[in-house]
Amino acid sequence: MNAFRPAIRAMHGYTPGEQPQDRRYVKLNTNENPYPPSPRVAQALMQAVGAELRLYPDPVADVLRHTAAAVYDVSPEQIVVGNGSDDLLTMLVRACLGPGDRIAYPVPTYSLYDTLVALQEAEAVRLPFPSDFSLPAELGRARARLTIVCNPNSPSGTLTPTEELGRLAREVEGLLVVDEAYADFADDNALRLLRECDNVVVLRTLSKSYSLAGLRVGLAFAAPPVIAELMKVKDSYNVNRLSIVAGVAALEDQAWMQTNVARIRATRARLIAALRERGFEVADSHSNFVLARRPGVSQRGTYEALKEGGVLVRWFGIDGLEDALRITVGTDDEVDALLAALSG
C-alpha cells in the first residue's frame, strides 16, 4: 500500500512505558504520582457527569486558562491548554517546522521529540549532553526554529539553572521551549523568563505533581502573540469537559499538591542514598524519578529480574543508556519493595 508518506513508513513511533493491565506489579516505570489527586477533583467530576456531556467542551478551556493564570501570575492570553503537554509539543512542532527546518535539543532526553520531528520531516540537531548534563555549548548556535530543553531533564532528573536558560533564550534564533513536566519537584522554574524574553515557551503538565496522568491536561505559557499562533493549529476541541473540570479543581488545591510533592521529595532522597549504597551512580534528581547507573554494565538483566519479581522500572536499551535504569519515586512501601528486590 502506498497511501502513507515515505517519512511515516520509515519512522519508528514513540514507545511509551509499559502499562500492564493487572495489578501485580509495583509500577515504577512511567513517572506517575503514587498518591491520588485532590479530593476536590473527584467531587468536581461527579458534579460534571450528566447531561452536559452531550455538548462539546469550550474549545479554548477558558475557565481553566483563567484558573491557571491566577495560580501562576500570568494573563489568560499567555496560556493555551493541551491534551497533556505532549499535545502542546505537537502544536509547537506543527506550527514551527516544515520539511528541512531545524529543531535542536540536548540528548539523551524525552524521546517523543524525535518522533514529532520525523512527522514533520524536519531536521533534528541532537547535541549530546556533557557527563554532568549541563547544556551543550553549541545549543544556542544551532540556527534552529525551535530549541527544546527538558528541565528537569528526563531521563537524568538533572536541572539547568534558570539563569542559563535565560542566556540561551537570548542566543537562539527562534523559540526556546522549556519542557517543565517535573518542575514542581524542583527548586526553580523558568516561568519568570516570560517577563524577560518574548521567545520563551514554558510547558507544564498536571500529570505528575497533580496526579492527573489519566485525564491529560497540559499548559503552555508564552507571550500572547505566540499563544495566538498556537491556537491556530490546535485540534478544535482538544481538551474534554471532564479534563477541564478536573484541571480547575486540581489547580485550586495547591496545598494538596504541595503536600504530595514534599512526600515524594523525601522518599526521593532516601531512594538515592539507598541506590548509592548498592553501588549505583545516581545524579542528584530534581524530578519524581532517578537515573541509576552502573557505568559500562548493561542493566537489562537487572530490569528483567525486577520485572520477574513484580517491580517495573524503565530500561531504555538505547545507545548511552544501556547501563541505566530510570526509577519512579513511589510510596515508601513501593520503594522498600524495589530495594528489597535489588538486594535479593
C-alpha positions in Angstrom: 0.0 0.0 0.0 1.4 3.4 -1.0 -1.1 5.6 0.9 1.3 6.7 3.6 4.0 9.2 3.3 7.5 7.8 2.9 8.6 9.6 6.1 5.9 7.9 8.1 6.7 4.4 6.7 10.3 4.9 7.6 9.9 6.3 11.1 9.6 4.5 14.4 6.7 5.6 16.6 7.1 6.7 20.2 7.3 3.8 22.6 5.5 4.6 25.9 6.4 2.8 29.2 4.7 -0.5 29.9 1.1 -0.1 31.1 0.2 -3.6 32.5 -3.5 -4.3 32.9 -3.1 -6.4 36.0 -2.2 -5.1 39.5 0.5 -7.5 40.4 3.3 -5.0 39.7 4.9 -2.3 41.8 4.8 0.2 39.0 7.9 2.5 39.0 8.4 2.9 35.2 6.3 5.8 33.9 6.8 8.6 36.5 3.2 8.6 37.7 2.4 10.2 41.0 1.9 7.4 43.6 -0.7 9.5 45.5 -4.2 10.3 44.5 -5.3 13.7 43.2 -7.0 16.2 45.4 -10.4 15.0 46.7 -11.8 18.2 45.1 -11.1 16.5 41.7 -13.4 13.6 42.4 -16.1 15.9 43.7 -16.0 18.1 40.7 -16.1 15.2 38.3 -19.1 13.7 40.0 -20.9 17.0 39.6 -19.9 17.3 35.9 -21.1 13.9 34.8 -24.5 14.4 33.4 -26.4 15.9 30.6 -23.7 18.4 29.6 -21.5 15.6 28.3 -23.6 15.7 25.2 -22.2 19.1 24.4 -18.8 20.0 23.1 -16.3 21.4 25.6 -15.1 25.0 25.5 -12.6 24.9 22.6 -10.1 27.1 24.4 -10.9 25.9 28.0 -11.3 29.5 29.2 -12.2 28.6 32.8 -9.0 26.5 33.1 -7.0 29.3 31.5 -8.2 31.8 34.0 -7.7 29.5 36.9 -4.1 28.7 35.8 -3.5 32.4 35.2 -4.3 33.2 38.8 -2.2 30.4 40.1 0.9 31.2 38.0 0.5 35.0 38.0 0.2 35.5 34.2 -2.6 36.6 32.0 -5.1 34.1 30.4 -3.9 35.3 27.0 -0.5 33.8 27.8 -1.9 30.3 28.1 -3.0 27.6 25.8 -4.4 24.3 27.2 -3.5 20.9 25.7 -4.4 17.3 26.0 -1.3 16.8 28.1 2.0 18.5 27.4 2.6 16.1 24.5 -0.3 17.8 22.7 1.4 21.1 23.3 4.7 19.8 21.9 2.8 18.6 18.8 1.2 22.1 18.4 4.7 23.7 18.6 6.3 21.4 16.1 3.3 21.6 13.7 3.3 25.4 13.9 7.0 26.0 13.5 8.6 23.2 11.5 8.2 22.0 7.9 10.5 19.7 5.9 14.1 20.6 6.4 13.5 23.1 9.2 15.8 22.8 12.2 15.0 21.9 15.8 17.7 21.5 18.4 17.8 19.7 21.8 20.3 18.0 24.0 20.3 14.2 24.3 19.5 11.9 25.9 16.1 13.4 26.6 12.4 12.8 26.1 12.3 10.6 23.0 8.9 11.9 21.8 10.8 14.9 20.4 12.4 12.6 17.8 9.0 11.2 16.8 7.5 14.7 16.3 10.5 15.8 14.2 10.1 12.8 12.0 6.4 13.5 11.5 7.2 17.0 10.1 10.2 15.8 8.1 12.3 18.4 9.9 16.0 18.3 10.8 16.9 17.4 14.4 20.1 18.8 15.7 20.7 16.4 18.6 23.6 17.6 20.8 25.0 15.2 23.4 24.9 16.4 27.0 28.3 16.5 28.7 28.7 13.9 31.5 27.3 16.4 34.1 24.2 17.1 31.9 25.0 20.8 31.6 23.8 22.5 28.4 25.9 21.8 25.3 27.8 24.9 24.3 26.6 24.6 20.7 22.9 24.5 21.5 22.3 28.3 21.1 24.2 28.4 17.8 22.3 25.6 16.1 20.2 28.1 13.9 17.0 26.3 14.9 13.4 27.5 14.6 12.8 25.6 17.8 15.2 24.8 20.7 13.9 22.5 23.4 15.3 21.9 26.9 13.5 19.4 29.0 14.1 20.8 32.5 14.3 18.9 34.8 15.6 16.6 32.1 14.2 13.1 31.5 15.7 10.6 32.0 18.5 12.2 34.1 16.4 14.2 36.5 19.0 17.0 36.4 18.2 20.7 36.4 19.6 23.6 34.3 19.6 26.9 36.3 17.1 29.4 35.0 19.9 32.0 34.5 21.5 29.7 31.9 18.1 29.2 30.2 17.8 33.0 30.0 21.2 33.3 28.4 20.2 30.6 25.9 16.9 32.3 25.1 18.8 35.5 24.1 21.2 33.4 22.0 18.8 31.2 19.9 17.3 32.4 16.7 13.8 31.0 17.2 11.6 29.9 20.1 13.1 28.3 23.3 10.7 25.7 24.7 11.4 24.8 28.3 9.6 21.5 28.9 8.8 21.6 32.7 6.8 18.5 33.2 8.6 17.9 36.5 9.2 21.4 37.7 7.1 21.2 40.8 9.6 18.6 42.2 12.5 21.1 41.7 13.6 24.2 43.5 13.4 26.5 40.5 11.4 27.0 37.2 11.5 29.2 34.1 8.2 31.0 34.3 9.9 34.2 35.3 11.6 34.2 31.9 8.3 35.1 30.3 8.7 38.6 31.7 12.2 38.9 30.2 12.1 37.0 26.8 9.3 37.0 24.3 10.6 33.9 22.6 10.3 31.6 25.6 7.6 28.9 25.9 7.2 27.1 29.2 5.3 23.8 29.2 3.6 22.3 32.2 1.5 19.1 32.8 -0.9 18.2 35.5 0.0 14.5 35.0 2.9 14.4 37.5 2.6 16.7 40.6 -1.2 16.9 40.4 -1.7 13.2 39.8 -3.9 13.6 36.7 -2.0 11.5 34.2 -5.2 9.7 33.3 -7.0 12.9 32.3 -4.3 14.5 30.2 -4.1 18.2 31.0 -1.2 20.4 29.9 -0.5 24.1 29.9 1.8 26.2 27.6 2.8 29.7 28.8 4.2 32.2 26.4 3.8 35.8 25.1 0.3 36.4 23.7 1.4 36.6 20.0 3.0 33.1 20.4 -0.2 31.7 22.0 -2.3 33.2 19.2 -0.3 31.3 16.6 -0.5 28.0 18.6 -4.3 28.4 18.8 -4.4 28.2 15.0 -3.0 24.7 14.9 -4.5 23.0 17.9 -7.3 20.5 17.4 -10.7 22.1 17.6 -11.8 20.5 20.9 -8.5 19.2 22.2 -9.4 19.0 25.9 -12.6 17.3 27.0 -15.1 18.6 29.5 -14.1 16.3 32.4 -10.4 17.1 32.0 -11.2 20.8 32.1 -13.2 20.4 35.3 -10.6 18.2 36.9 -7.8 20.6 36.0 -9.6 23.5 37.6 -10.2 21.6 40.8 -6.6 20.3 41.0 -5.2 23.8 40.5 -7.4 25.2 43.1 -6.0 22.9 45.7 -2.3 23.8 45.8 -1.9 22.6 49.4 -2.8 19.0 48.4 -0.3 19.1 45.5 2.5 20.6 47.6 2.0 18.0 50.4 2.3 15.2 47.9 5.4 16.8 46.3 7.0 17.1 49.7 6.4 13.4 50.4 7.9 12.4 47.1 10.9 14.6 47.6 11.6 13.0 51.0 11.3 9.5 49.5 13.5 10.5 46.6 16.3 11.5 49.0 16.1 8.1 50.7 15.9 6.2 47.4 19.0 8.0 46.0 21.0 7.3 49.2 20.0 3.6 49.2 20.8 3.1 45.5 24.3 4.7 46.0 24.9 2.3 48.9 24.2 -0.5 46.5 26.8 0.6 44.1 24.8 2.7 41.6 25.8 6.1 40.3 22.8 8.4 40.8 22.7 12.0 39.8 21.0 14.4 42.1 17.4 14.4 40.9 15.0 17.4 40.7 12.1 15.3 39.5 9.9 12.4 40.7 12.3 9.8 39.3 16.0 8.9 39.5 18.5 7.6 37.0 20.6 4.8 38.4 23.6 3.7 36.5 26.4 1.1 36.6 28.7 2.6 34.1 29.6 0.2 31.3 27.4 -2.6 32.6 24.1 -3.3 30.8 21.1 -3.2 33.2 18.9 -5.3 31.0 19.3 -8.3 33.4 18.5 -6.2 36.4 15.4 -4.8 34.7 14.2 -8.3 33.7 14.9 -9.7 37.2 13.0 -6.9 38.8 10.1 -7.4 36.4 10.0 -11.1 37.1 9.9 -10.2 40.8 6.9 -7.9 40.3 8.7 -4.5 40.1 8.6 -2.5 36.9 11.3 0.1 36.2 12.3 1.7 32.8 15.3 0.3 30.9 15.7 2.1 27.6 18.2 -0.2 26.0 19.5 2.5 23.6 22.9 3.9 23.0 24.2 5.8 26.0 21.5 4.4 28.4 22.2 0.6 28.3 23.8 0.9 31.7 20.9 2.8 33.3 17.5 2.3 34.9 15.0 5.1 35.3 13.1 4.6 38.5 10.0 6.5 39.5 9.8 7.6 43.1 6.8 5.7 44.5 5.4 5.4 48.0 7.8 4.4 50.8 6.4 0.9 50.7 6.9 0.7 46.9 10.5 1.9 47.2 11.1 -0.6 50.0 9.9 -3.4 47.7 12.2 -2.2 45.0 15.2 -2.1 47.3 14.4 -5.5 48.7 14.2 -6.9 45.2 17.6 -5.3 44.3 19.2 -6.8 47.4 17.6 -10.3 46.9 
